[in-house]
Amino acid sequence: MINPMMNLDKNSFSKISEREGAEMLVSQVFSTVLNSMSKSPFGEEDLLIPKSNTEKWFQEMLNSEYARLIAQKELKPLVNTIVKSFGNVER
């Protein structure tokens, strides 16, 4: 996953394979889904003490890690479809 500390010049993207790019795309989408699910009224628990910002950030980090693992292990067919579609694009 691309984090804020990465040096994003044009050479860093040339080192990423199509598979890694597809996995990053899928994990980012599912990370967004997981984060929005946890922020919805249905995902919130009725807590006596509200969550701090640190707990919220930690939950977002966990969601990103879960999404990365899901993309690598469980969503291989989706990643393979995206990689195949990269090959069909005329450059």
Buried (B, 14 or more C-beta within 10 A) or exposed (E): EEEEEEEEEEEEEEEEEBBEBBBBBBBBBBBEEBBEEBEEEEEEEEEEEEBEEEEBEEBBEEBBEBBBEBBBEEBEEBBEEBBEEEEEEEE
